[in-house]
Amino acid sequence: MAGKCKSRFSPAVIRLSLSCLTCETRRMPQVPAARNALRILTLLSLSDAPLSAARIQRELDLPRSSTYHLLRELEASGFVVHLNNPGPYGLGLAAYRMSAAYTTQQPLVRLAAKDLEAIAAFVGGSTHLSRMAGSEIVYLHEARAPKAVSLVTEVGVRLPALSTASGRIMVAHLPEAEVKAVFSASGEQRAYREVKDRLIAARQRGWDEEREEVSRGQETVAVAVLDHLGRPAAALAATFGAGSRDEDGRAEVVNRLSAAARRVAGRFFGKTHI
């Protein structure tokens, strides 16, 4: 196929996108293979049709051997798919999953941010939004009141789901087969029956808590954001000084988190699960 790759973007836009990626990655420690793999994925994402290895090599000015090596690695990990053999390459399922995760995560953060800031100010501590990532949770947003204690749960941090209130309340809303999978992958030392009983209790009351399990001197309460099918889309949590609130005080924090979770679910999924 002759000529430039067919794309919904102009050649100038494609060149600018690829050059910006190259400039950004060159500011970091040199990892040429990683940089070139990202350039390949960027090129494929800008093209309206799959591209041959020769076209990718030519567009990116890569060595032939490096191009095929990178494509094999990307194919093995599911980020590109080889259509026929020989044949062109297109984006794989793993790339689409990352795109879907991004389009879900960012709106959730935007919808929850204002409520989380207000709750953080109310408790004089921190609030978080997190999502499941296998047997772990990943923190996507943090709001912190002035003078609040700095926590390990910063944006991008991953922790075992069963070790956190946020993770447990999300796992509590999963089908049992998925709960068992999370348990098996977590390396949890407690018996499955003990873990399951705690998850059942958390689901029944609608929230979970932890005291000094993650951060010394801090306690956390968390609720799940449920989608229209009743599955956990995220968790909202508030962290404050251990013992700083009595039972009624914790209940008020839970009520505010629950109201925020319902608002986020209603805005994002159109309706809440009953």
C-alpha positions in Angstrom: 0.0 0.0 0.0 1.6 3.2 -1.2 1.6 6.6 0.3 1.2 7.8 3.9 -0.9 5.9 6.4 -4.6 6.5 6.2 -5.7 8.5 9.3 -8.5 10.7 10.5 -5.7 13.1 11.5 -3.6 15.2 9.2 0.1 14.1 8.6 1.1 17.3 10.5 -1.0 16.3 13.6 0.5 12.8 13.5 4.0 14.1 13.3 3.3 16.5 16.2 1.8 13.7 18.3 4.8 11.4 17.8 7.3 14.2 18.2 5.7 15.3 21.5 5.8 11.8 22.8 9.4 11.5 21.8 10.3 14.8 23.5 8.4 13.9 26.7 10.0 10.5 27.0 13.5 11.8 26.3 13.2 14.0 29.4 13.2 10.7 31.5 15.9 8.1 31.8 16.7 6.6 28.4 14.6 3.4 27.8 14.6 3.2 24.0 12.5 0.0 23.7 9.8 1.4 26.0 9.8 4.7 24.1 9.6 3.1 20.7 6.8 0.7 21.9 4.8 3.7 22.9 5.5 5.4 19.5 4.1 2.3 17.8 1.0 2.3 19.9 0.5 6.0 19.3 0.9 5.6 15.5 -1.7 2.7 15.5 -4.1 4.8 17.5 -3.9 7.7 15.0 -4.5 5.4 12.0 -7.9 4.5 10.6 -6.6 1.2 9.3 -4.1 -1.5 10.4 -0.6 -0.9 9.3 2.1 -3.3 8.0 5.3 -3.7 9.9 7.2 -2.1 7.0 4.9 0.9 7.2 5.4 1.2 10.9 9.2 1.0 10.4 9.1 3.6 7.8 6.8 6.1 9.6 8.8 5.9 12.8 12.3 5.5 11.2 13.0 2.4 13.3 15.5 -0.4 12.5 13.8 -3.4 10.9 14.8 -5.9 13.5 13.7 -3.6 16.4 10.3 -3.1 14.7 9.6 -6.8 14.5 10.9 -7.5 18.0 8.7 -4.8 19.5 5.6 -5.9 17.5 6.1 -9.5 18.8 6.3 -8.3 22.4 3.3 -6.0 22.0 1.4 -8.8 20.3 2.3 -11.3 23.1 1.0 -8.8 25.7 -2.2 -8.2 23.8 -1.5 -4.5 22.9 -1.4 -5.2 19.2 -3.0 -7.9 17.0 -1.4 -9.3 13.9 -4.1 -9.7 11.2 -3.2 -12.7 9.1 0.4 -13.8 8.6 1.9 -11.9 6.9 -0.4 -9.0 7.4 -0.9 -5.6 9.0 -1.1 -4.8 12.7 -3.8 -3.1 14.7 -4.5 -2.2 18.3 -5.2 -5.2 20.5 -7.7 -5.8 23.2 -5.3 -4.7 26.0 -5.0 -1.3 24.4 -8.8 -1.0 24.2 -9.2 -2.0 27.8 -6.8 0.7 28.9 -8.8 3.2 26.8 -12.0 2.0 28.4 -10.5 2.2 31.9 -9.4 5.8 31.2 -12.8 6.9 29.9 -14.4 5.4 33.0 -11.9 6.6 35.6 -11.7 10.3 34.6 -15.4 11.0 34.7 -15.7 9.3 38.1 -13.0 11.5 39.5 -14.6 14.6 38.1 -18.0 13.7 39.5 -16.8 12.8 42.9 -14.1 15.5 43.4 -16.3 18.2 44.9 -18.0 15.9 47.4 -14.7 14.4 48.4 -13.2 17.9 49.0 -16.2 18.8 51.2 -16.0 15.6 53.2 -12.2 16.0 53.7 -12.8 19.4 55.1 -15.6 18.1 57.4 -13.4 15.3 58.9 -10.3 17.4 58.9 -8.5 14.6 57.1 -8.3 13.0 53.7 -10.7 11.4 51.3 -10.0 9.1 48.4 -11.5 7.5 45.3 -10.2 4.1 44.3 -11.0 1.3 41.9 -10.3 -2.4 41.8 -7.2 -3.6 39.8 -7.1 -7.4 40.0 -6.6 -8.3 43.7 -5.5 -4.8 44.4 -7.0 -1.3 44.5 -5.5 1.7 42.8 -6.1 5.2 44.2 -7.2 7.6 41.6 -8.0 10.8 43.6 -7.2 12.3 46.9 -8.6 15.4 48.6 -6.8 16.6 51.8 -7.9 19.2 54.4 -5.4 21.8 55.5 -2.9 20.3 58.0 -4.2 16.8 57.3 -1.7 14.0 57.8 0.1 12.9 54.7 -0.8 9.3 53.9 0.6 6.4 51.9 -2.6 6.3 49.9 -1.6 8.9 47.2 -2.8 8.9 43.6 -1.4 5.9 41.7 -0.6 3.8 44.8 -1.8 0.2 44.8 -2.6 -1.8 47.9 -4.0 -5.3 48.5 -7.8 -5.0 48.3 -8.4 -7.1 51.3 -6.1 -5.0 53.5 -8.1 -1.8 53.0 -11.7 -0.6 53.8 -12.1 0.6 50.3 -11.0 -2.7 48.8 -13.1 -4.8 51.1 -16.3 -2.9 50.5 -15.8 -3.3 46.7 -14.9 -7.0 47.0 -18.0 -7.4 49.2 -20.2 -6.6 46.2 -18.6 -9.1 43.8 -19.9 -12.5 43.0 -18.4 -15.3 45.2 -16.3 -16.7 42.3 -14.6 -13.3 41.9 -14.2 -13.0 45.7 -12.4 -16.3 45.8 -10.2 -15.2 42.9 -9.2 -12.0 44.8 -8.6 -14.1 47.9 -6.4 -16.6 46.1 -4.3 -13.9 44.5 -4.0 -11.7 47.6 -1.7 -13.9 49.7 -4.2 -13.4 52.6 -3.1 -15.2 55.7 -6.6 -15.5 57.3 -9.0 -18.3 56.5 -11.4 -17.7 53.6 -14.4 -18.2 55.9 -13.2 -15.4 58.2 -12.6 -13.1 55.3 -16.0 -13.9 53.7 -17.8 -13.3 57.0 -16.3 -9.9 57.2 -17.2 -9.1 53.6 -20.8 -10.2 54.2 -21.1 -8.0 57.3 -19.7 -5.0 55.3 -22.1 -5.5 52.4 -25.1 -5.8 54.8 -24.3 -2.5 56.6 -23.2 -0.8 53.4 -19.7 0.3 54.5 -16.5 -1.0 55.9 -13.8 0.4 58.2 -10.2 -0.1 59.2 -8.2 1.3 62.1 -4.5 1.7 61.8 -4.3 -1.2 59.2 -2.8 1.1 56.6 -1.6 4.2 58.4 -0.7 4.4 62.1 -2.9 6.7 64.1 -5.5 6.8 61.3 -8.9 5.2 60.7 -10.9 4.9 57.5 -14.5 4.4 56.6 -15.4 3.5 53.0 -18.5 2.9 50.8 -18.9 1.5 47.3 -20.1 3.3 44.2 -22.3 0.7 42.5 -23.1 0.7 38.8 -26.6 0.0 37.3 -26.0 -3.8 37.7 -25.0 -3.5 41.4 -21.3 -4.1 40.7 -18.6 -2.0 42.4 -17.4 0.8 40.0 -15.3 2.5 42.7 -15.0 3.3 46.4 -15.2 6.5 48.3 -13.3 6.7 51.6 -12.6 9.2 54.4 -9.5 8.9 56.7 -9.2 10.8 60.0 -7.5 10.5 63.3 -8.1 7.2 65.1 -10.5 7.7 68.0 -11.3 11.3 67.0 -15.0 10.5 66.3 -17.5 8.5 68.3 -20.0 6.1 66.8 -22.4 8.9 65.9 -19.6 10.9 64.4 -18.4 8.0 62.2 -22.1 7.4 61.2 -22.3 10.9 59.9 -19.2 10.5 57.8 -20.6 7.3 56.4 -23.8 9.0 55.6 -22.0 11.8 53.7 -19.9 9.3 51.8 -23.0 7.2 50.9 -24.9 10.3 49.7 -21.9 11.2 47.5 -21.7 7.6 46.1 -25.4 7.7 45.2 -24.9 11.1 43.4 -21.9 9.8 41.5 -23.7 6.6 40.5 -26.8 8.5 39.5 -24.9 11.0 37.3 -22.6 8.4 35.8 -24.8 5.4 35.3 -28.1 7.1 34.9 -29.7 5.3 37.9 -28.5 3.7 41.0 -28.8 0.0 41.8 -31.6 -0.7 44.3 
